């Protein structure tokens, strides 16, 4: 049995109606963009990722607006994650 998935049309794709799906992903910090220390989690080897809170979302996500509170200083990976890309659509389907 094939279960249909919800695939939004290109006109439906917008960060403003997404529920911050990409902000639930693990984000490695691989370059210095000025991410404030309070949002960084370091592992035992010194690897850095964006800290996520108990709700699973990135600690830099403003929970009221679902917008990045450090947008100008967001990690490189966040800068490269494009709205409407295959990766974006894959994440959106998980939460729609």
Buried (B, 14 or more C-beta within 10 A) or exposed (E): EEEEEEEBEEEEBEBEEBEBBBBBBEBEBEEEBEBEEEBBEEEEEEEBBBBBEEEEBBBBBEEEEBBBBBEEBBBBBBEEBEEBEEEBBEBBEEEE
